[in-house]
């Protein structure tokens, strides 16, 4: 079985038990720390330009920017920082 397949099944390649991730509460906080400032910045930048558009179109544009940035950049970076901070304790 490949390392990727093992990771998807909750087993790390070394054969040890998987490392415990952050609690659901900490994951929620990490997600909020990624989403809130990103929404605020994108709204601040695009708000005036999209003000005349219908609400659903503005929301589509906002989420089309915020979700990928948060999911692919910010949340992984914050999870990595959280893991580093947790290891230091």
Secondary structure in CASP SS format (residue, H / E / C, confidence):
PFRMAT SS
TARGET T0000
AUTHOR 0000-0000-0000
METHOD secondary structure of the structure
MODEL  1
X C 1.00
X C 1.00
X H 1.00
X H 1.00
X H 1.00
X H 1.00
X H 1.00
X H 1.00
X C 1.00
X C 1.00
X E 1.00
X C 1.00
X C 1.00
X C 1.00
X C 1.00
X C 1.00
X E 1.00
X C 1.00
X C 1.00
X C 1.00
X C 1.00
X C 1.00
X C 1.00
X H 1.00
X H 1.00
X H 1.00
X H 1.00
X H 1.00
X H 1.00
X H 1.00
X H 1.00
X H 1.00
X H 1.00
X H 1.00
X H 1.00
X H 1.00
X H 1.00
X H 1.00
X H 1.00
X H 1.00
X H 1.00
X H 1.00
X H 1.00
X H 1.00
X H 1.00
X H 1.00
X H 1.00
X H 1.00
X H 1.00
X H 1.00
X C 1.00
X C 1.00
X C 1.00
X C 1.00
X H 1.00
X H 1.00
X H 1.00
X H 1.00
X H 1.00
X H 1.00
X H 1.00
X H 1.00
X H 1.00
X H 1.00
X H 1.00
X H 1.00
X H 1.00
X H 1.00
X H 1.00
X H 1.00
X H 1.00
X H 1.00
X H 1.00
X H 1.00
X H 1.00
X H 1.00
X H 1.00
X H 1.00
X H 1.00
X H 1.00
X H 1.00
X H 1.00
X H 1.00
X H 1.00
X H 1.00
X H 1.00
X H 1.00
X H 1.00
X C 1.00
END
